[in-house]
Amino acid sequence: MRLPAETAAAADVEAAPGADLPPVVPPGRMAALPQPVLDLPGPFRLRPWASYDAPALVESCHDPEIRHWNRPPVLSPAGAEERIARWQERWRAEAAAIWAIAPEADGLPVGLIGLADLDLAGGSGEILYWLLPTGRGSGVMTAATDRVSRWAFEELGLHRLRITHSVANPASCRVAEKAGFLLEGTMRGALLHADGWHDEHLHARLSTDGPVPA
């Protein structure tokens, strides 16, 4: 049976709640910005990845800790350069924002941090990160997570960011909590690792949460 036009229109509204709401971040805002270099306390900064960073990306694919928690594919130098080029394209497509954590001098990255699973219209995204052995123990990841969060809220205009990690990864949990991401709950059997399914913690930080205490 066909619905009258007025009734059908009402049904469409009910099927798509919030369809008339404006996007939290207007389309094109991110693509119009150059990916910034972000300062950090100490000897590190966040900068866009470049093709000459490929050796650090290749190294990350073979690091046991990174492989266990992040499950990266094994990349050749050429494959690493291609992936870096795709990250640059994903910025322009407003799909992701990936930074290298690198010394202020022109050194190779010691880690990666980024925003993925971006929903600009809905105002949310997920932070992901890893560190090579040369960056571990420095405290740089907490500072990097806070800095990317502040950029995402203050410059891009997102409302909510999340971090998810295996409950068996306390180091990632400490980073999330120190960077102001409150623990919201546990997702059961949420991610498959080499040793089986892992429960995952869900942390989140809102633009209204205010600055992280020093």
MDAnalysis code that builds the backbone (N, CA, C; Angstrom):
import MDAnalysis as mda
import numpy as np

u = mda.Universe.empty(642, n_residues=214, atom_resindex=np.repeat(np.arange(214), 3), trajectory=True)
u.add_TopologyAttr("name", ["N", "CA", "C"] * 214)
u.add_TopologyAttr("resid", np.arange(1, 215))
u.add_TopologyAttr("resname", ["MET", "ARG", "LEU", "PRO", "ALA", "GLU", "THR", "ALA", "ALA", "ALA", "ALA", "ASP", "VAL", "GLU", "ALA", "ALA", "PRO", "GLY", "ALA", "ASP", "LEU", "PRO", "PRO", "VAL", "VAL", "PRO", "PRO", "GLY", "ARG", "MET", "ALA", "ALA", "LEU", "PRO", "GLN", "PRO", "VAL", "LEU", "ASP", "LEU", "PRO", "GLY", "PRO", "PHE", "ARG", "LEU", "ARG", "PRO", "TRP", "ALA", "SER", "TYR", "ASP", "ALA", "PRO", "ALA", "LEU", "VAL", "GLU", "SER", "CYS", "HIS", "ASP", "PRO", "GLU", "ILE", "ARG", "HIS", "TRP", "ASN", "ARG", "PRO", "PRO", "VAL", "LEU", "SER", "PRO", "ALA", "GLY", "ALA", "GLU", "GLU", "ARG", "ILE", "ALA", "ARG", "TRP", "GLN", "GLU", "ARG", "TRP", "ARG", "ALA", "GLU", "ALA", "ALA", "ALA", "ILE", "TRP", "ALA", "ILE", "ALA", "PRO", "GLU", "ALA", "ASP", "GLY", "LEU", "PRO", "VAL", "GLY", "LEU", "ILE", "GLY", "LEU", "ALA", "ASP", "LEU", "ASP", "LEU", "ALA", "GLY", "GLY", "SER", "GLY", "GLU", "ILE", "LEU", "TYR", "TRP", "LEU", "LEU", "PRO", "THR", "GLY", "ARG", "GLY", "SER", "GLY", "VAL", "MET", "THR", "ALA", "ALA", "THR", "ASP", "ARG", "VAL", "SER", "ARG", "TRP", "ALA", "PHE", "GLU", "GLU", "LEU", "GLY", "LEU", "HIS", "ARG", "LEU", "ARG", "ILE", "THR", "HIS", "SER", "VAL", "ALA", "ASN", "PRO", "ALA", "SER", "CYS", "ARG", "VAL", "ALA", "GLU", "LYS", "ALA", "GLY", "PHE", "LEU", "LEU", "GLU", "GLY", "THR", "MET", "ARG", "GLY", "ALA", "LEU", "LEU", "HIS", "ALA", "ASP", "GLY", "TRP", "HIS", "ASP", "GLU", "HIS", "LEU", "HIS", "ALA", "ARG", "LEU", "SER", "THR", "ASP", "GLY", "PRO", "VAL", "PRO", "ALA"])
u.atoms.positions = np.array([
    [0.846, -1.185, 0.000],
    [0.000, 0.000, 0.000],
    [0.883, 1.237, 0.000],
    [0.611, 2.194, -0.856],
    [1.387, 3.422, -0.922],
    [0.934, 4.382, 0.153],
    [1.900, 5.031, 0.822],
    [1.581, 6.029, 1.825],
    [1.295, 7.362, 1.146],
    [0.358, 8.152, 1.678],
    [0.206, 9.524, 1.168],
    [1.529, 10.259, 1.302],
    [1.746, 11.213, 0.415],
    [3.039, 11.901, 0.380],
    [3.385, 12.511, 1.726],
    [2.407, 13.126, 2.409],
    [2.684, 13.773, 3.686],
    [3.100, 12.745, 4.728],
    [2.395, 11.597, 4.749],
    [2.718, 10.538, 5.707],
    [4.091, 9.958, 5.416],
    [4.418, 9.762, 4.130],
    [5.723, 9.220, 3.750],
    [6.837, 10.149, 4.186],
    [6.615, 11.459, 4.028],
    [7.635, 12.409, 4.448],
    [7.861, 12.336, 5.949],
    [6.767, 12.198, 6.712],
    [6.902, 12.080, 8.156],
    [7.665, 10.817, 8.525],
    [7.403, 9.726, 7.805],
    [8.108, 8.476, 8.071],
    [9.593, 8.620, 7.808],
    [9.940, 9.369, 6.755],
    [11.352, 9.584, 6.446],
    [12.042, 10.334, 7.576],
    [11.354, 11.324, 8.150],
    [11.940, 12.080, 9.248],
    [12.161, 11.172, 10.446],
    [11.174, 10.310, 10.724],
    [11.312, 9.399, 11.853],
    [12.440, 8.409, 11.632],
    [12.682, 8.028, 10.372],
    [13.726, 7.047, 10.070],
    [15.113, 7.645, 10.143],
    [15.196, 8.980, 10.051],
    [16.509, 9.623, 10.056],
    [16.516, 10.765, 11.057],
    [16.500, 10.439, 12.359],
    [16.485, 11.498, 13.364],
    [17.716, 12.380, 13.242],
    [17.514, 13.680, 13.408],
    [18.619, 14.617, 13.320],
    [19.034, 14.965, 11.909],
    [18.259, 14.521, 10.904],
    [18.662, 14.763, 9.526],
    [18.723, 16.246, 9.200],
    [17.940, 17.056, 9.942],
    [17.907, 18.492, 9.668],
    [18.956, 19.266, 10.455],
    [19.710, 18.580, 11.320],
    [20.740, 19.267, 12.100],
    [21.933, 19.615, 11.212],
    [22.530, 20.774, 11.426],
    [23.727, 21.119, 10.642],
    [24.897, 20.249, 11.074],
    [25.869, 20.025, 10.201],
    [27.042, 19.246, 10.592],
    [27.832, 19.965, 11.677],
    [28.394, 19.190, 12.588],
    [29.205, 19.784, 13.650],
    [30.422, 20.480, 13.054],
    [31.084, 19.794, 12.116],
    [32.201, 20.386, 11.373],
    [31.778, 20.456, 9.906],
    [31.661, 21.644, 9.346],
    [31.208, 21.752, 7.960],
    [32.150, 21.033, 7.002],
    [31.619, 20.390, 5.974],
    [32.482, 19.734, 4.990],
    [33.409, 20.749, 4.329],
    [34.649, 20.339, 4.141],
    [35.631, 21.206, 3.510],
    [36.505, 21.961, 4.484],
    [36.096, 22.052, 5.760],
    [36.908, 22.823, 6.714],
    [38.288, 22.206, 6.886],
    [38.345, 20.896, 7.087],
    [39.627, 20.241, 7.326],
    [40.498, 20.271, 6.073],
    [39.915, 19.960, 4.923],
    [40.683, 19.915, 3.680],
    [41.259, 21.279, 3.326],
    [40.604, 22.339, 3.784],
    [41.083, 23.683, 3.464],
    [42.285, 24.081, 4.309],
    [42.555, 23.325, 5.385],
    [43.664, 23.647, 6.264],
    [44.911, 22.869, 5.863],
    [46.081, 23.465, 5.923],
    [47.301, 22.660, 5.816],
    [47.465, 21.870, 7.105],
    [47.960, 20.636, 7.010],
    [48.175, 19.865, 8.229],
    [49.248, 20.563, 9.057],
    [48.933, 20.931, 10.292],
    [49.875, 21.761, 11.051],
    [50.993, 20.960, 11.692],
    [52.070, 21.645, 12.002],
    [53.103, 21.137, 12.900],
    [52.714, 21.599, 14.296],
    [52.667, 20.662, 15.250],
    [52.216, 20.956, 16.603],
    [53.367, 20.802, 17.584],
    [53.589, 21.820, 18.377],
    [54.673, 21.786, 19.360],
    [54.297, 20.919, 20.548],
    [55.307, 20.304, 21.150],
    [55.159, 19.517, 22.364],
    [56.189, 19.997, 23.382],
    [55.942, 19.730, 24.663],
    [56.998, 20.011, 25.640],
    [58.205, 19.114, 25.382],
    [59.396, 19.621, 25.641],
    [60.577, 18.793, 25.475],
    [61.088, 18.780, 24.050],
    [61.808, 17.722, 23.675],
    [62.538, 17.735, 22.403],
    [61.728, 17.269, 21.196],
    [60.429, 17.004, 21.359],
    [59.647, 16.435, 20.266],
    [58.624, 17.430, 19.724],
    [58.141, 17.131, 18.541],
    [57.032, 17.858, 17.937],
    [56.229, 16.878, 17.091],
    [55.039, 17.297, 16.689],
    [54.201, 16.516, 15.781],
    [54.240, 17.177, 14.412],
    [54.539, 16.384, 13.403],
    [54.597, 16.924, 12.035],
    [54.013, 15.898, 11.073],
    [53.601, 16.322, 9.891],
    [53.121, 15.351, 8.899],
    [54.231, 14.373, 8.514],
    [53.834, 13.147, 8.211],
    [54.792, 12.165, 7.709],
    [55.259, 12.562, 6.311],
    [56.528, 12.255, 6.018],
    [57.110, 12.512, 4.702],
    [57.700, 11.214, 4.158],
    [57.961, 11.189, 2.875],
    [58.445, 9.951, 2.248],
    [59.756, 9.479, 2.871],
    [60.593, 10.423, 3.346],
    [61.880, 10.011, 3.927],
    [61.720, 9.359, 5.309],
    [60.481, 9.361, 5.853],
    [60.214, 8.688, 7.126],
    [59.920, 7.204, 6.951],
    [59.949, 6.713, 5.714],
    [59.587, 5.316, 5.458],
    [60.362, 4.314, 6.319],
    [61.678, 4.496, 6.580],
    [62.376, 3.511, 7.417],
    [61.768, 3.349, 8.809],
    [61.292, 4.431, 9.404],
    [60.670, 4.326, 10.726],
    [59.365, 3.550, 10.651],
    [58.621, 3.725, 9.581],
    [57.368, 2.994, 9.417],
    [57.635, 1.512, 9.189],
    [58.656, 1.202, 8.408],
    [59.045, -0.201, 8.206],
    [59.457, -0.825, 9.536],
    [60.242, -0.087, 10.328],
    [60.677, -0.599, 11.629],
    [59.486, -0.908, 12.526],
    [58.469, -0.051, 12.506],
    [57.306, -0.256, 13.373],
    [56.576, -1.555, 13.049],
    [56.616, -1.955, 11.798],
    [55.921, -3.184, 11.383],
    [56.566, -4.437, 11.961],
    [57.827, -4.322, 12.384],
    [58.556, -5.482, 12.904],
    [58.727, -5.430, 14.422],
    [58.303, -4.342, 15.052],
    [58.444, -4.240, 16.502],
    [57.395, -5.125, 17.181],
    [57.814, -6.054, 18.060],
    [56.848, -7.002, 18.649],
    [55.707, -6.319, 19.403],
    [56.010, -5.259, 20.138],
    [54.968, -4.578, 20.917],
    [53.945, -3.925, 20.001],
    [54.417, -3.220, 19.003],
    [53.498, -2.562, 18.066],
    [52.692, -3.601, 17.302],
    [53.338, -4.676, 16.894],
    [52.628, -5.724, 16.152],
    [51.532, -6.352, 17.005],
    [51.795, -6.525, 18.292],
    [50.813, -7.181, 19.141],
    [49.567, -6.321, 19.344],
    [49.763, -5.034, 19.641],
    [48.626, -4.193, 19.995],
    [47.978, -3.500, 18.807],
    [48.735, -3.288, 17.724],
    [48.194, -2.512, 16.589],
    [47.977, -3.335, 15.325],
    [48.579, -4.510, 15.251],
    [48.381, -5.438, 14.120],
    [48.680, -4.796, 12.754],
    [49.829, -4.109, 12.598],
    [50.118, -3.470, 11.308],
    [50.549, -4.498, 10.265],
    [50.300, -4.225, 8.995],
    [50.841, -5.095, 7.956],
    [52.348, -4.894, 7.839],
    [53.054, -5.917, 7.401],
    [54.496, -5.792, 7.170],
    [54.692, -5.047, 5.850],
    [55.435, -3.949, 5.909],
    [55.605, -3.091, 4.742],
    [57.045, -3.112, 4.251],
    [57.219, -3.083, 2.944],
    [58.528, -2.838, 2.340],
    [58.767, -1.335, 2.342],
    [60.002, -0.882, 2.081],
    [60.219, 0.570, 1.978],
    [59.288, 1.242, 0.971],
    [59.079, 0.589, -0.176],
    [58.171, 1.173, -1.167],
    [56.736, 1.198, -0.645],
    [56.347, 0.119, 0.044],
    [55.002, 0.069, 0.608],
    [54.797, 1.119, 1.688],
    [55.854, 1.386, 2.466],
    [55.759, 2.420, 3.495],
    [55.589, 3.798, 2.862],
    [56.305, 4.051, 1.782],
    [56.148, 5.333, 1.099],
    [54.736, 5.484, 0.539],
    [54.192, 4.399, 0.024],
    [52.822, 4.450, -0.505],
    [51.824, 4.734, 0.611],
    [52.035, 4.121, 1.781],
    [51.119, 4.355, 2.901],
    [51.194, 5.810, 3.364],
    [52.389, 6.369, 3.424],
    [52.539, 7.775, 3.813],
    [51.818, 8.675, 2.812],
    [51.932, 8.361, 1.534],
    [51.219, 9.144, 0.521],
    [49.709, 9.039, 0.711],
    [49.220, 7.844, 1.092],
    [47.787, 7.683, 1.339],
    [47.344, 8.498, 2.542],
    [48.193, 8.616, 3.568],
    [47.825, 9.447, 4.715],
    [47.655, 10.897, 4.284],
    [48.504, 11.356, 3.387],
    [48.364, 12.723, 2.890],
    [47.052, 12.886, 2.113],
    [46.694, 11.859, 1.333],
    [45.432, 11.896, 0.602],
    [44.241, 11.865, 1.548],
    [44.354, 11.090, 2.632],
    [43.240, 10.978, 3.577],
    [43.006, 12.288, 4.321],
    [44.059, 13.074, 4.527],
    [43.837, 14.416, 5.082],
    [42.975, 15.232, 4.123],
    [43.349, 15.252, 2.849],
    [42.596, 16.035, 1.867],
    [41.169, 15.524, 1.712],
    [40.971, 14.215, 1.925],
    [39.635, 13.624, 1.846],
    [38.861, 13.763, 3.151],
    [39.477, 14.366, 4.162],
    [38.871, 14.559, 5.485],
    [38.500, 13.229, 6.131],
    [39.354, 12.232, 5.932],
    [39.105, 10.892, 6.471],
    [40.002, 10.549, 7.645],
    [41.169, 11.179, 7.755],
    [42.108, 10.878, 8.836],
    [43.148, 11.991, 8.912],
    [43.798, 12.069, 10.081],
    [44.883, 13.028, 10.295],
    [45.973, 12.300, 11.064],
    [47.101, 12.051, 10.413],
    [48.167, 11.227, 10.988],
    [49.441, 12.065, 11.111],
    [49.996, 12.094, 12.329],
    [51.236, 12.839, 12.569],
    [52.378, 11.897, 12.953],
    [53.594, 12.310, 12.635],
    [54.805, 11.672, 13.145],
    [55.208, 12.376, 14.433],
    [55.592, 11.587, 15.429],
    [56.193, 12.128, 16.648],
    [57.699, 12.076, 16.420],
    [58.321, 13.230, 16.289],
    [59.718, 13.266, 15.869],
    [60.486, 14.320, 16.645],
    [61.808, 14.160, 16.759],
    [62.625, 15.208, 17.378],
    [62.473, 16.521, 16.630],
    [62.656, 17.623, 17.343],
    [62.539, 18.935, 16.707],
    [63.551, 19.097, 15.581],
    [64.746, 18.556, 15.776],
    [65.684, 18.501, 14.648],
    [65.144, 17.498, 13.633],
    [65.711, 17.476, 12.446],
    [65.188, 16.621, 11.378],
    [65.583, 15.171, 11.596],
    [65.048, 14.545, 12.636],
    [65.300, 13.141, 12.902],
    [64.130, 12.284, 12.469],
    [64.351, 10.983, 12.437],
    [63.287, 10.061, 12.069],
    [62.268, 9.965, 13.195],
    [61.008, 9.661, 12.880],
    [59.970, 9.561, 13.908],
    [60.281, 8.477, 14.936],
    [59.832, 8.737, 16.174],
    [59.877, 7.725, 17.230],
    [58.476, 7.173, 17.492],
    [57.475, 7.709, 16.803],
    [56.122, 7.231, 17.025],
    [55.134, 7.863, 16.065],
    [53.891, 7.469, 16.239],
    [52.784, 7.932, 15.390],
    [51.597, 8.238, 16.282],
    [50.872, 9.279, 15.944],
    [49.583, 9.562, 16.570],
    [48.667, 10.134, 15.509],
    [47.390, 9.830, 15.620],
    [46.487, 10.341, 14.604],
    [45.031, 10.260, 15.009],
    [44.209, 10.872, 14.176],
    [42.762, 10.806, 14.285],
    [42.248, 9.965, 13.136],
    [41.468, 8.945, 13.457],
    [40.898, 8.079, 12.431],
    [39.395, 7.940, 12.682],
    [38.740, 7.225, 11.792],
    [37.288, 7.017, 11.887],
    [36.584, 8.350, 12.117],
    [36.996, 9.364, 11.350],
    [36.444, 10.697, 11.532],
    [34.995, 10.771, 11.046],
    [34.157, 11.334, 11.860],
    [32.780, 11.655, 11.501],
    [32.612, 13.147, 11.734],
    [32.981, 13.939, 10.737],
    [32.955, 15.391, 10.916],
    [31.541, 15.900, 11.122],
    [30.588, 15.347, 10.405],
    [29.200, 15.788, 10.558],
    [28.709, 15.509, 11.971],
    [29.103, 14.356, 12.521],
    [28.696, 13.996, 13.874],
    [29.623, 14.511, 14.950],
    [30.775, 15.071, 14.565],
    [31.665, 15.700, 15.521],
    [32.517, 14.766, 16.342],
    [32.909, 13.600, 15.785],
    [33.668, 12.639, 16.590],
    [34.810, 12.026, 15.791],
    [35.704, 11.369, 16.523],
    [36.825, 10.657, 15.915],
    [37.512, 9.806, 16.961],
    [38.437, 8.968, 16.510],
    [39.162, 8.072, 17.406],
    [40.658, 8.344, 17.311],
    [41.312, 8.419, 18.460],
    [42.757, 8.623, 18.498],
    [43.464, 7.270, 18.502],
    [44.489, 7.157, 17.669],
    [45.322, 5.963, 17.636],
    [46.779, 6.379, 17.771],
    [47.605, 5.457, 18.311],
    [49.004, 5.818, 18.525],
    [49.856, 4.582, 18.725],
    [51.164, 4.764, 18.497],
    [52.179, 3.781, 18.870],
    [53.522, 4.483, 19.021],
    [54.419, 3.828, 19.762],
    [55.774, 4.337, 19.952],
    [56.793, 3.245, 19.669],
    [57.868, 3.625, 19.007],
    [59.017, 2.749, 18.859],
    [59.799, 2.726, 20.184],
    [60.681, 1.750, 20.369],
    [61.441, 1.680, 21.628],
    [62.179, 2.971, 21.977],
    [62.657, 3.706, 20.972],
    [63.397, 4.944, 21.238],
    [62.525, 6.038, 21.848],
    [61.222, 5.916, 21.733],
    [60.336, 6.928, 22.296],
    [59.678, 6.529, 23.599],
    [59.788, 5.262, 23.974],
    [59.087, 4.766, 25.157],
    [59.750, 5.265, 26.444],
    [58.916, 5.513, 27.442],
    [59.412, 5.968, 28.731],
    [59.668, 7.454, 28.810],
    [59.419, 8.192, 27.729],
    [59.700, 9.629, 27.697],
    [58.511, 10.474, 28.137],
    [57.331, 9.864, 28.205],
    [56.133, 10.625, 28.505],
    [55.571, 11.392, 27.330],
    [56.170, 11.218, 26.152],
    [55.762, 12.019, 24.998],
    [54.357, 11.666, 24.518],
    [53.909, 10.415, 24.707],
    [52.609, 10.050, 24.148],
    [51.460, 10.726, 24.876],
    [51.579, 10.897, 26.176],
    [50.526, 11.622, 26.892],
    [50.438, 13.061, 26.393],
    [51.596, 13.708, 26.241],
    [51.614, 15.086, 25.738],
    [51.078, 15.162, 24.315],
    [51.430, 14.183, 23.481],
    [50.965, 14.178, 22.092],
    [49.454, 13.968, 22.022],
    [48.933, 13.088, 22.872],
    [47.492, 12.824, 22.871],
    [46.714, 14.060, 23.299],
    [47.201, 14.740, 24.322],
    [46.553, 15.975, 24.758],
    [46.633, 17.037, 23.669],
    [47.785, 17.146, 22.996],
    [47.955, 18.199, 21.983],
    [47.052, 17.955, 20.784],
    [46.972, 16.718, 20.308],
    [46.089, 16.410, 19.178],
    [44.632, 16.636, 19.568],
    [44.288, 16.289, 20.796],
    [42.914, 16.498, 21.261],
    [42.555, 17.978, 21.242],
    [43.449, 18.815, 21.762],
    [43.167, 20.245, 21.788],
    [43.046, 20.810, 20.374],
    [43.877, 20.322, 19.448],
    [43.751, 20.775, 18.062],
    [42.401, 20.348, 17.487],
    [42.013, 19.108, 17.753],
    [40.754, 18.592, 17.210],
    [39.553, 19.362, 17.743],
    [39.602, 19.756, 19.011],
    [38.492, 20.502, 19.589],
    [38.527, 21.976, 19.201],
    [39.678, 22.602, 19.354],
    [39.765, 24.061, 19.230],
    [39.906, 24.542, 17.797],
    [40.611, 23.789, 16.969],
    [40.858, 24.221, 15.597],
    [39.901, 23.555, 14.597],
    [39.726, 22.239, 14.734],
    [38.850, 21.536, 13.789],
    [37.390, 21.671, 14.188],
    [37.106, 21.597, 15.490],
    [35.724, 21.773, 15.937],
    [34.997, 20.505, 16.314],
    [35.718, 19.396, 16.541],
    [35.059, 18.166, 16.975],
    [34.515, 18.325, 18.392],
    [33.571, 17.452, 18.743],
    [32.963, 17.480, 20.076],
    [33.431, 16.330, 20.962],
    [33.677, 15.156, 20.371],
    [33.990, 13.970, 21.176],
    [35.104, 13.174, 20.513],
    [36.079, 12.762, 21.314],
    [37.151, 11.883, 20.866],
    [37.152, 10.647, 21.758],
    [37.539, 9.515, 21.187],
    [37.598, 8.273, 21.963],
    [38.937, 7.584, 21.751],
    [39.303, 6.761, 22.720],
    [40.454, 5.865, 22.628],
    [39.971, 4.486, 23.061],
    [40.299, 3.477, 22.294],
    [40.000, 2.104, 22.678],
    [41.302, 1.316, 22.719],
    [41.400, 0.394, 23.676],
    [42.604, -0.430, 23.773],
    [42.271, -1.706, 24.525],
    [43.063, -2.742, 24.317],
    [42.877, -3.994, 25.027],
    [43.005, -3.768, 26.535],
    [42.185, -4.466, 27.312],
    [42.301, -4.363, 28.771],
    [43.632, -4.935, 29.256],
    [44.315, -5.701, 28.404],
    [45.620, -6.261, 28.759],
    [46.765, -5.313, 28.449],
    [46.453, -4.080, 28.062],
    [47.470, -3.087, 27.695],
    [47.408, -1.906, 28.666],
    [47.944, -2.060, 29.887],
    [47.838, -0.986, 30.878],
    [48.586, 0.285, 30.486],
    [49.632, 0.175, 29.679],
    [50.373, 1.371, 29.270],
    [49.469, 2.304, 28.469],
    [48.675, 1.741, 27.566],
    [47.759, 2.565, 26.777],
    [46.674, 3.158, 27.664],
    [46.251, 2.404, 28.663],
    [45.236, 2.902, 29.604],
    [45.769, 4.121, 30.359],
    [47.028, 4.063, 30.793],
    [47.618, 5.193, 31.520],
    [47.694, 6.428, 30.636],
    [48.080, 6.254, 29.382],
    [48.153, 7.391, 28.461],
    [46.781, 8.044, 28.332],
    [45.746, 7.223, 28.101],
    [44.399, 7.758, 27.923],
    [43.946, 8.541, 29.150],
    [44.126, 7.971, 30.327],
    [43.647, 8.623, 31.542],
    [44.435, 9.903, 31.839],
    [45.763, 9.873, 31.654],
    [46.571, 11.072, 31.916],
    [46.245, 12.190, 30.921],
    [45.782, 11.817, 29.715],
    [45.438, 12.815, 28.702],
    [43.984, 13.264, 28.803],
    [43.300, 12.890, 29.890],
    [41.957, 13.394, 30.124],
    [40.841, 12.587, 29.514],
    [41.119, 11.358, 29.087],
    [40.099, 10.499, 28.505],
    [39.526, 9.594, 29.605],
    [38.305, 9.872, 30.014],
    [37.678, 9.124, 31.091],
    [37.302, 7.729, 30.614],
    [37.443, 6.762, 31.501],
    [37.036, 5.392, 31.194],
    [35.518, 5.315, 31.254],
    [34.894, 4.929, 30.144],
    [33.431, 4.850, 30.064],
    [32.910, 3.426, 30.193],
    [33.751, 2.429, 29.931],
    [33.268, 1.063, 30.050],
    [34.173, 0.078, 29.351],
    [33.743, -1.181, 29.340],
    [34.492, -2.269, 28.724],
    [33.647, -2.904, 27.630],
    [34.239, -3.019, 26.448],
    [33.572, -3.675, 25.321],
    [34.058, -5.121, 25.256],
    [33.150, -6.060, 25.417],
    [33.529, -7.464, 25.511],
    [33.874, -8.035, 24.133],
    [34.981, -8.802, 24.092],
    [35.377, -9.483, 22.868],
    [35.401, -8.585, 21.654],
    [35.976, -7.392, 21.810],
    [35.831, -6.357, 20.784],
    [36.875, -6.415, 19.680],
    [38.042, -7.045, 19.945],
    [39.093, -7.014, 18.932],
    [39.878, -8.320, 18.951],
    [40.119, -8.855, 17.762],
    [40.841, -10.120, 17.640],
    [42.337, -9.857, 17.527],
    [43.108, -10.414, 18.470],
    [44.561, -10.368, 18.439],
    [45.088, -11.761, 18.122],
    [46.401, -11.868, 17.992],
    [46.999, -13.165, 17.649],
    [46.700, -14.223, 18.699],
    [46.509, -13.794, 19.946],
    [46.241, -14.749, 21.024],
    [44.759, -14.871, 21.352],
    [43.898, -14.347, 20.506],
    [42.459, -14.503, 20.708],
    [41.738, -13.173, 20.855],
    [40.460, -13.267, 21.186],
    [39.632, -12.070, 21.326],
    [39.931, -11.355, 22.632],
    [40.068, -10.024, 22.562],
    [40.345, -9.212, 23.741],
    [39.151, -8.310, 24.056],
    [38.830, -8.199, 25.349],
    [37.963, -7.116, 25.781],
    [38.726, -5.802, 25.615],
    [37.974, -4.724, 25.389],
    [38.620, -3.421, 25.207],
    [37.999, -2.365, 26.113],
    [38.858, -1.506, 26.654],
    [38.389, -0.323, 27.364],
    [37.986, 0.744, 26.354],
    [36.945, 1.474, 26.683],
    [36.519, 2.639, 25.918],
    [36.710, 3.876, 26.781],
    [37.574, 4.780, 26.327],
    [37.795, 6.068, 26.977],
    [37.271, 7.168, 26.054],
    [36.870, 8.292, 26.640],
    [36.432, 9.412, 25.807],
    [36.734, 10.737, 26.492],
    [36.908, 11.744, 25.666],
    [37.110, 13.123, 26.127],
    [36.230, 14.020, 25.275],
    [35.554, 14.973, 25.914],
    [34.665, 15.892, 25.226],
    [35.298, 17.280, 25.149],
    [34.853, 18.040, 24.173],
    [35.365, 19.409, 24.040],
    [34.990, 20.254, 25.248],
    [33.965, 19.851, 25.974],
    [33.491, 20.604, 27.146],
    [34.180, 20.165, 28.441],
    [35.095, 19.207, 28.362],
    [35.730, 18.684, 29.567],
    [36.771, 19.620, 30.163],
    [37.253, 20.554, 29.394],
    [38.234, 21.486, 29.906],
    [39.644, 20.945, 29.804],
    [40.654, 21.760, 30.178],
    [42.043, 21.361, 30.013],
    [42.431, 20.261, 30.991],
    [43.454, 19.502, 30.616],
    [43.976, 18.452, 31.470],
    [44.849, 19.094, 32.537],
    [44.651, 18.724, 33.816],
    [45.495, 19.311, 34.865],
    [46.961, 19.005, 34.624],
    [47.816, 19.961, 34.898],
    [49.269, 19.778, 34.702],
    [49.812, 18.778, 35.709],
])
